[in-house]
Amino acid sequence: MSDEKQFRERAKTELRQLGKQLLALATDRDVYWRFEREIVQPNAQLCDRRSPFLDMLRSSYTEAMTARVLRLLDGEESGVSLSRVLAEFAVRPEVLHDKLTQREFARDQTALEQIVGKLRGVAAPHAGHHERTLPALAAAHRELDAAIDLMTATVKTYYWIAADSYLDLEVKYSEDPLAIFSFPWATPVLRS
């Protein structure tokens, strides 16, 4: 098997793995924002008052998603990394031939590096009660959304280059993820 063919196979495998993890991130993001829009915002009892539970949920979502995104960008010794996959494309310009210019490739790498810097800038833990509100977390949410969208587009592009086929990363559900909110959670305890 030629070096280029081996590289393409490895790149396809790693990009599919990254795609699965990005799809999980995009799904979690979709569930979170649907929860905010469809459950919290329409309910005056939730929307107009502070809740330690919602503060914790929002902060946990933001911190966990940021860590997951940075892990996919930076990579770990044993895990896949979008930055590492692109670095491998950089030493194989023949694979990019006729599909992407070196300028476009450099722009993609720079965009990923910039998003890492922006995410690190907003990634400080949000432990204080006043730091866990939607307005306080807005900058982190914007950077997370931008990172997930950029990474998804990048994975799709480079998968198309390596595999000459499309990678579907659209969020889909087999059932409504918010269905658990259609019944009361806190029920009276029956005493005997």
C-alpha positions, -999 to +999 in steps of 0.1 A: +000+000+000+014+034-010+023+060+016-005+083+003-031+055+004-021+046+040-023+083+050-057+086+035-070+055+053-056+067+086-069+102+081-104+089+072-104+068+104-093+097+126-117+121+110-146+097+115-136+094+152-134+132+155-168+134+137-184+110+162-171+131+191-182+164+174-216+149+167-219+141+205-208+177+213-233+191+188-261+169+202-253+180+238-253+216+227-286+212+209-302+195+240-288+222+263-301+252+242-335+235+236-337+231+274-330+268+278-354+279+250-383+254+255-382+247+292-366+276+311-374+307+291-412+301+287-415+293+325-417+325+345-409+305+377-376+295+362-368+324+339-372+353+363-355+339+394-321+326+404-317+289+409-287+272+423-296+242+403-297+261+370-265+280+379-248+246+385-262+231+353-251+261+332-216+262+347-211+225+344-223+225+308-199+253+299-169+239+317-174+203+304-180+214+268-150+236+269-128+208+281-141+184+255-136+209+227-101+217+238-092+180+241-103+175+205-083+205+193-052+199+214-053+162+215-039+138+240-011+113+236-036+084+230-065+104+215-072+119+182-067+156+176-079+178+148-048+199+150-026+168+146-046+155+117-042+188+099-005+188+107-003+154+089-021+169+059+006+197+059+034+173+052+014+157+024+004+186+001-002+161-028-033+150-009-047+185-010-040+189-047-069+202-067-092+203-037-077+230-015-050+257-020-021+261+004-036+295+014-070+279+023-052+252+042-032+277+062-063+297+069-080+266+083-050+259+106-049+295+117-086+296+125-083+265+147-053+280+165-073+312+171-103+293+185-081+275+210-068+309+222-103+323+225-116+293+243-087+293+268-094+330+274-130+323+285-123+289+301-117+301+336-139+281+360-172+298+368-176+290+405-190+322+419-228+325+421-227+357+400-205+341+373-230+312+365-258+331+349-265+331+312-253+367+307-220+359+326-215+328+305-225+344+272-189+349+259-180+313+267-211+300+250-204+321+219-168+308+217-180+272+223-206+274+195-181+290+171-155+263+179-180+234+174-192+249+142-157+255+129-144+221+139-174+204+123-169+222+090-132+214+091-137+177+097-163+176+069-139+193+045-109+172+053-129+140+053-141+149+018-105+155+008-092+122+023-122+100+014-138+118-015-171+113+003-194+131+026-194+128+064-229+133+079-227+152+112-262+165+115-279+162+149-308+137+149-330+122+176-349+089+177-371+104+205-376+139+220-347+145+244-369+169+265-397+144+269-386+139+305-399+173+313-435+163+304-441+150+339-433+163+374-399+154+387-406+161+424-434+138+435-448+135+470-433+107+490-460+084+502-456+075+538-470+043+552 
